[in-house]
Amino acid sequence: MGLAGFTAIDIVAMLFYAACWIGYHLGVEHNIGRKSLNRLMHSHRYAWMRESAGRDNRILDGNLNSSLQNGTAFFASTSLLAIGASLALLRSTQEVLTLFADLPFGFVTTKLVWELKTLGLTVIFVYAFFKFSWSYRLFNYSAILIGAMPTKGSDPREVEVAAWRAASMNTVAGRHFNRGQRAFFFAVAYLGWFVNAYVMIASTAAVLFVMWRRQFASDALAALGEGPWPGKP
């Protein structure tokens, strides 16, 4: 046993997990290699706000922004439930260890290791909550900026700047939402560590592959292409 009861393979699994999360974050948000689905959608947010600037009636735009905000509120509430469940799991450490000891795959751990792993899971959900709650607030700011955009008869420069501000705020809100959702995905990978480090490495690699494919090789990404239009059925 090493530090705080963790073995060498546990430390390797933790480093692999952190490297995958950081690497995926850099690849998606900093445009390393091909453009990701998220980044392409951010460019469409700017196109949306430019179109909105040309409309006198922006009820449609307000409704669209509200739908994004409501989705963020759902995930923020879910994060709180996940935090509560993690803390409840922390309080039931002895009962859980007794239950796992009877399982056929030979689960062996100490009380300290289990509690540290559970605290790590809780930290991930706390991070997700802060990201979702901040995203919710930013979508609120975005709604204000949409309402504050001048009408199309105003000075073109003023309209363009106002549209850029609204689009930038909406993009930042979407970026924080994506980070919160990313934490949820990696929380699923983290669950493998409760079995053993090898399962955590495998689950992290599997989650990373699924997320990478959705961002860089999915049918959703293909839907943002320039065509050609498919033939009639």
Secondary structure, DSSP 8 states (H G I E B T S, - for coil): --GGG--HHHHHHHHHHHHHHHHHHHHHHTT-SS--HHHHHHHHHHHHHHHHHT-S--HHHHHHHHHHHHHHHHHHHHHHHHHHHHHHHHHTHHHHHHHHHTSTT-----HHHHHHHHHHHHHHHHHHHHHHHHHHHHHHHHHHHHHHS--TTS-HHHHHHHHHHHHHHHHHHHHHHHHHHHHHHHHHHHGGGGT-HHHHHHHHHHHHHHHHHHHHSSHHHHTTS--------
